[in-house]
């Protein structure tokens, strides 16, 4: 696949993977992207996951048309992008490897060598001349590993963005909504590093970017302001969509009933979107995605061992480790002899910035009654 006259796509699709990073379900597979820039000097942009090495090498040889690459540019050292570095360096003994100083340290850790006699260390704003193409490197530490560099091709105005602007899904899968799987990918994997993404966006702003080539997901070449604006909202922990997300756990169905009653009240009151997640059964990454997408959240759970239910604890931890902030939070707690869940949830959220809590906390003693139903109506009124 041609990206421009001189840039070819040589990546692979993975339809065998069930869990990306051992955690995220990927029903539409995963793409491991790699590119080659053909000029007087030839630069290959990253490798792919280990088991696709032979296919990647074949794709590269086809793109090279009998020529030999001069550089392998390593933007990111996660093994799904670096696993075939050693195979490449063995096949092309005259090639040099271009990466950040931190990347070479991690390379030594993974593969037992840092190619001291064949390496070119680059940093932010360094350049590499290929001929007609000048590559400018953009330091992007902790987007989302510390060694990351990104690369801007001044000639074709292409931004090679490492894991930024990536998404779940193979390139040959149906993809009607880029944002859905890109959002789940971003908040699951990159979300903790909003400040670093903001710094990257500021560095990239002066560049005349016409095409974005990420290491996962499709090449982006139209309406780039849409993707850039979403990344700005996500990394600033802003509100993308108006609505309320309700995340609940329920043992015997009574807390679930309360969550569903609240959802019905909100919908009847004209709430533009109500997303409901059963934390024991849903994809936790989808629930995290919803929590960051909408500006209002309700946490509903039972008291369990004088605490909150374990899956709620897991969910709140997933939020706090990703710097959850700037949201309105409501709570529903249930308990037979002691109501402790709301107190535990508030304590777990203490480190979050700019959270506002509703005045109403719904309290259910075992099952809904007229009093707790009235509290649900009051909570809905505060959220609308």
JOWO-V866481 format. One record per residue. N is the residue number from 1. RES is the residue in one letter. BURIAL is # if it has 24 or more other ideal C-beta (glycine too) atoms within 12 Angstrom, else .. Layout:
n:N res:RES burial:BURIAL
n:N res:RES burial:BURIAL
//
This chain:
n:1 res:X burial:#
n:2 res:X burial:.
n:3 res:X burial:#
n:4 res:X burial:#
n:5 res:X burial:.
n:6 res:X burial:#
n:7 res:X burial:#
n:8 res:X burial:#
n:9 res:X burial:#
n:10 res:X burial:#
n:11 res:X burial:#
n:12 res:X burial:#
n:13 res:X burial:#
n:14 res:X burial:#
n:15 res:X burial:.
n:16 res:X burial:.
n:17 res:X burial:#
n:18 res:X burial:.
n:19 res:X burial:.
n:20 res:X burial:#
n:21 res:X burial:.
n:22 res:X burial:.
n:23 res:X burial:.
n:24 res:X burial:#
n:25 res:X burial:#
n:26 res:X burial:#
n:27 res:X burial:.
n:28 res:X burial:#
n:29 res:X burial:#
n:30 res:X burial:#
n:31 res:X burial:#
n:32 res:X burial:#
n:33 res:X burial:#
n:34 res:X burial:#
n:35 res:X burial:#
n:36 res:X burial:#
n:37 res:X burial:#
n:38 res:X burial:#
n:39 res:X burial:#
n:40 res:X burial:.
n:41 res:X burial:#
n:42 res:X burial:#
n:43 res:X burial:#
n:44 res:X burial:#
n:45 res:X burial:#
n:46 res:X burial:#
n:47 res:X burial:#
n:48 res:X burial:#
n:49 res:X burial:#
n:50 res:X burial:#
n:51 res:X burial:.
n:52 res:X burial:#
n:53 res:X burial:#
n:54 res:X burial:.
n:55 res:X burial:#
n:56 res:X burial:#
n:57 res:X burial:#
n:58 res:X burial:.
n:59 res:X burial:#
n:60 res:X burial:#
n:61 res:X burial:.
n:62 res:X burial:.
n:63 res:X burial:#
n:64 res:X burial:#
n:65 res:X burial:.
n:66 res:X burial:.
n:67 res:X burial:.
n:68 res:X burial:.
n:69 res:X burial:#
n:70 res:X burial:#
n:71 res:X burial:#
n:72 res:X burial:#
n:73 res:X burial:#
n:74 res:X burial:#
n:75 res:X burial:#
n:76 res:X burial:#
n:77 res:X burial:#
n:78 res:X burial:#
n:79 res:X burial:#
n:80 res:X burial:#
n:81 res:X burial:#
n:82 res:X burial:#
n:83 res:X burial:#
n:84 res:X burial:#
n:85 res:X burial:#
n:86 res:X burial:#
n:87 res:X burial:#
n:88 res:X burial:#
n:89 res:X burial:#
n:90 res:X burial:.
n:91 res:X burial:#
n:92 res:X burial:#
n:93 res:X burial:.
n:94 res:X burial:.
n:95 res:X burial:#
n:96 res:X burial:#
n:97 res:X burial:#
n:98 res:X burial:#
n:99 res:X burial:#
n:100 res:X burial:#
n:101 res:X burial:#
n:102 res:X burial:#
n:103 res:X burial:#
n:104 res:X burial:#
n:105 res:X burial:.
n:106 res:X burial:#
n:107 res:X burial:#
n:108 res:X burial:.
n:109 res:X burial:.
n:110 res:X burial:#
n:111 res:X burial:#
n:112 res:X burial:.
n:113 res:X burial:.
n:114 res:X burial:#
n:115 res:X burial:#
n:116 res:X burial:.
n:117 res:X burial:.
n:118 res:X burial:#
n:119 res:X burial:#
n:120 res:X burial:#
n:121 res:X burial:#
n:122 res:X burial:#
n:123 res:X burial:.
n:124 res:X burial:.
n:125 res:X burial:.
n:126 res:X burial:.
n:127 res:X burial:.
n:128 res:X burial:#
n:129 res:X burial:.
n:130 res:X burial:#
n:131 res:X burial:.
n:132 res:X burial:.
n:133 res:X burial:#
n:134 res:X burial:#
n:135 res:X burial:#
n:136 res:X burial:#
n:137 res:X burial:#
n:138 res:X burial:#
n:139 res:X burial:#
n:140 res:X burial:#
n:141 res:X burial:#
n:142 res:X burial:#
n:143 res:X burial:#
n:144 res:X burial:#
n:145 res:X burial:#
n:146 res:X burial:.
n:147 res:X burial:#
n:148 res:X burial:#
n:149 res:X burial:#
n:150 res:X burial:#
n:151 res:X burial:#
n:152 res:X burial:#
n:153 res:X burial:#
n:154 res:X burial:#
n:155 res:X burial:#
n:156 res:X burial:#
n:157 res:X burial:#
n:158 res:X burial:#
n:159 res:X burial:#
n:160 res:X burial:#
n:161 res:X burial:#
n:162 res:X burial:#
n:163 res:X burial:#
n:164 res:X burial:#
n:165 res:X burial:#
n:166 res:X burial:#
n:167 res:X burial:#
n:168 res:X burial:#
n:169 res:X burial:#
n:170 res:X burial:#
n:171 res:X burial:#
n:172 res:X burial:.
n:173 res:X burial:.
n:174 res:X burial:.
n:175 res:X burial:.
n:176 res:X burial:.
n:177 res:X burial:.
n:178 res:X burial:#
n:179 res:X burial:#
n:180 res:X burial:#
n:181 res:X burial:#
n:182 res:X burial:#
n:183 res:X burial:#
n:184 res:X burial:#
n:185 res:X burial:#
n:186 res:X burial:#
n:187 res:X burial:#
n:188 res:X burial:#
n:189 res:X burial:#
n:190 res:X burial:#
n:191 res:X burial:#
n:192 res:X burial:#
n:193 res:X burial:#
n:194 res:X burial:#
n:195 res:X burial:.
n:196 res:X burial:#
n:197 res:X burial:#
n:198 res:X burial:#
n:199 res:X burial:#
n:200 res:X burial:#
n:201 res:X burial:#
n:202 res:X burial:.
n:203 res:X burial:#
n:204 res:X burial:#
n:205 res:X burial:.
n:206 res:X burial:.
n:207 res:X burial:#
n:208 res:X burial:.
n:209 res:X burial:#
n:210 res:X burial:#
n:211 res:X burial:#
n:212 res:X burial:#
n:213 res:X burial:#
n:214 res:X burial:#
n:215 res:X burial:#
n:216 res:X burial:#
n:217 res:X burial:#
n:218 res:X burial:#
n:219 res:X burial:#
n:220 res:X burial:#
n:221 res:X burial:#
n:222 res:X burial:.
n:223 res:X burial:.
n:224 res:X burial:#
n:225 res:X burial:.
n:226 res:X burial:.
n:227 res:X burial:#
n:228 res:X burial:#
n:229 res:X burial:.
n:230 res:X burial:#
n:231 res:X burial:#
n:232 res:X burial:#
n:233 res:X burial:#
n:234 res:X burial:#
n:235 res:X burial:#
n:236 res:X burial:#
n:237 res:X burial:#
n:238 res:X burial:.
n:239 res:X burial:#
n:240 res:X burial:#
n:241 res:X burial:#
n:242 res:X burial:.
n:243 res:X burial:#
n:244 res:X burial:#
n:245 res:X burial:#
n:246 res:X burial:#
n:247 res:X burial:#
n:248 res:X burial:#
n:249 res:X burial:#
n:250 res:X burial:#
n:251 res:X burial:#
n:252 res:X burial:.
n:253 res:X burial:.
n:254 res:X burial:#
n:255 res:X burial:#
n:256 res:X burial:#
n:257 res:X burial:#
n:258 res:X burial:#
n:259 res:X burial:#
n:260 res:X burial:#
n:261 res:X burial:#
n:262 res:X burial:#
n:263 res:X burial:#
n:264 res:X burial:.
n:265 res:X burial:#
n:266 res:X burial:#
n:267 res:X burial:.
n:268 res:X burial:.
n:269 res:X burial:.
n:270 res:X burial:.
n:271 res:X burial:#
n:272 res:X burial:.
n:273 res:X burial:.
n:274 res:X burial:#
n:275 res:X burial:#
n:276 res:X burial:#
n:277 res:X burial:#
n:278 res:X burial:#
n:279 res:X burial:#
n:280 res:X burial:#
n:281 res:X burial:.
n:282 res:X burial:#
n:283 res:X burial:#
n:284 res:X burial:#
n:285 res:X burial:#
n:286 res:X burial:#
n:287 res:X burial:#
n:288 res:X burial:#
n:289 res:X burial:#
n:290 res:X burial:#
n:291 res:X burial:#
n:292 res:X burial:#
n:293 res:X burial:#
n:294 res:X burial:#
n:295 res:X burial:#
n:296 res:X burial:#
n:297 res:X burial:#
n:298 res:X burial:#
n:299 res:X burial:#
n:300 res:X burial:#
n:301 res:X burial:#
n:302 res:X burial:#
n:303 res:X burial:#
n:304 res:X burial:#
n:305 res:X burial:.
n:306 res:X burial:.
n:307 res:X burial:#
n:308 res:X burial:#
n:309 res:X burial:#
n:310 res:X burial:.
n:311 res:X burial:#
n:312 res:X burial:#
n:313 res:X burial:#
n:314 res:X burial:#
n:315 res:X burial:#
n:316 res:X burial:#
n:317 res:X burial:.
n:318 res:X burial:#
n:319 res:X burial:#
n:320 res:X burial:#
n:321 res:X burial:.
n:322 res:X burial:#
n:323 res:X burial:#
n:324 res:X burial:#
n:325 res:X burial:#
n:326 res:X burial:#
n:327 res:X burial:#
n:328 res:X burial:#
n:329 res:X burial:#
n:330 res:X burial:#
n:331 res:X burial:#
n:332 res:X burial:#
n:333 res:X burial:#
n:334 res:X burial:#
n:335 res:X burial:#
n:336 res:X burial:.
n:337 res:X burial:.
n:338 res:X burial:.
n:339 res:X burial:#
n:340 res:X burial:#
n:341 res:X burial:#
n:342 res:X burial:#
n:343 res:X burial:.
n:344 res:X burial:#
n:345 res:X burial:#
n:346 res:X burial:.
n:347 res:X burial:.
n:348 res:X burial:#
n:349 res:X burial:#
n:350 res:X burial:.
n:351 res:X burial:.
n:352 res:X burial:#
n:353 res:X burial:.
n:354 res:X burial:.
n:355 res:X burial:#
n:356 res:X burial:.
n:357 res:X burial:#
n:358 res:X burial:#
n:359 res:X burial:.
n:360 res:X burial:#
n:361 res:X burial:#
n:362 res:X burial:#
n:363 res:X burial:#
n:364 res:X burial:#
n:365 res:X burial:.
n:366 res:X burial:.
n:367 res:X burial:.
n:368 res:X burial:#
n:369 res:X burial:.
n:370 res:X burial:.
n:371 res:X burial:.
n:372 res:X burial:#
n:373 res:X burial:#
n:374 res:X burial:.
n:375 res:X burial:#
n:376 res:X burial:#
n:377 res:X burial:#
n:378 res:X burial:.
n:379 res:X burial:#
n:380 res:X burial:#
n:381 res:X burial:.
n:382 res:X burial:#
n:383 res:X burial:#
n:384 res:X burial:#
//
